[in-house]
Structures are given as structure tokens and as C-alpha cells.
């Protein structure tokens, strides 16, 4: 029996997949549309419309901002919106490059990592690195 009260919520399930090293998003069985942020309901309100599928992890920087802070507080970093090839946009960071070097239209590839910028972090997140493919 599939009891909705014993199943993990969609955000919990997303985080569990990341902890297993898997980048999965939900996709509508009806329309084929990918969904991000994890949701309990499909785009038309059906609770059984969404399935978890692995995504390519490839995307393009849609928007970027460099946050300025003193070196004693960790230095500058970027906050970016990446549009995945599958369609959804994610708020994230592009790392492995100077924050000012991240540009709109840059091709990026996802990695699942525990954030190095937060020594207390234990939950892996999706971050992106520049790529040529």
C-alpha cells in the first residue's frame, strides 16, 4: 500500500538523491515538463503525475551576481541562475572560476558536492563548473 503519510516529501527525496550522488528532478508524465523546485503535485494539480528522473546536469548561466565581502569573511562569491538543458532554472553557484569571470551564456556542468564554503555543512548540493561542452 502506498501511504502518502509514510513517504518522504519531495524536498526530502531530492536531498536523499543528492546524498546518493544522483541529480534527479521531477518530470510530468502527462506533459514531459521538468519541475524544479520539488513539488508534491504536477503542473495541473495531480499528485501522481510526477516521476523522478536523472537529468544531464548541463546548462547555461542565465543570470549572475557577484556578492562582495571582505577576505576575512570568505571573499567574493557568485550567485547564479542556471537554466538546465531540460528547461528548469536553478539558483546555485558556479565555482572553480573567479566570481567576476562567470558570464551570462556560459556553459556549465553540475556536480554534487558538500559546500566547501560552509565547514558545518553535511548536505550535498548541486553546484556548477564551467565547461566547453
Residue pairs with C-beta under 8 A, 6 or more apart in sequence:
4 47
8 16
9 38
9 40
10 26
10 38
10 39
10 40
10 50
11 37
11 38
13 38
13 52
14 24
14 25
14 38
15 123
17 23
17 24
17 52
18 112
18 123
18 124
18 125
18 126
19 123
19 124
21 112
21 124
22 54
22 112
23 54
23 55
23 57
23 110
23 112
23 126
24 52
24 53
24 54
24 55
25 34
25 35
25 36
25 38
25 52
25 53
25 55
25 84
25 86
25 88
26 34
26 35
26 36
26 38
26 39
26 50
26 51
26 52
26 53
27 33
27 34
27 35
27 50
27 51
27 52
27 53
28 34
28 35
28 42
28 43
28 49
28 50
29 42
29 49
29 50
29 51
30 42
30 43
30 44
30 46
30 49
31 43
33 43
33 87
34 53
34 55
34 84
34 86
34 87
34 88
35 42
35 43
35 50
35 88
36 84
36 88
36 89
36 90
39 50
40 47
41 47
41 49
41 50
42 48
42 49
42 50
43 49
55 84
55 86
56 84
56 85
56 86
57 84
57 109
57 110
57 111
57 126
58 84
58 85
58 107
58 108
58 109
58 110
58 131
58 133
59 82
59 83
59 84
59 85
59 90
59 107
59 108
59 109
59 110
59 128
60 82
60 83
60 85
60 105
60 106
60 107
60 108
61 80
61 81
61 82
61 94
61 102
61 103
61 104
61 105
61 106
61 108
61 128
62 80
62 81
62 82
62 83
62 89
62 104
63 80
63 81
63 104
64 78
64 79
64 80
64 81
64 94
64 102
64 103
64 104
65 78
65 79
65 80
66 76
66 77
66 78
66 99
66 100
66 102
67 76
67 77
67 78
67 79
67 99
68 76
69 75
69 76
69 77
74 117
76 99
76 100
77 93
77 99
77 117
78 93
78 94
78 99
78 102
79 91
79 92
79 93
80 91
80 92
80 93
80 94
80 102
80 128
81 89
81 90
81 91
81 92
82 89
82 90
82 92
82 94
82 108
82 128
83 89
84 90
90 126
92 125
92 126
92 127
92 128
93 127
93 128
94 102
94 106
94 108
94 127
94 128
94 129
94 130
95 127
95 128
95 129
96 129
96 130
97 129
97 130
102 130
106 130
107 130
107 131
107 132
107 133
108 128
108 129
108 130
108 131
109 128
109 129
109 130
109 131
109 133
110 126
110 127
110 128
111 126
111 127
111 128
111 129
112 124
112 125
112 126
112 127
113 124
113 125
113 127
114 121
114 122
114 123
114 124
114 125
115 121
115 125
115 127
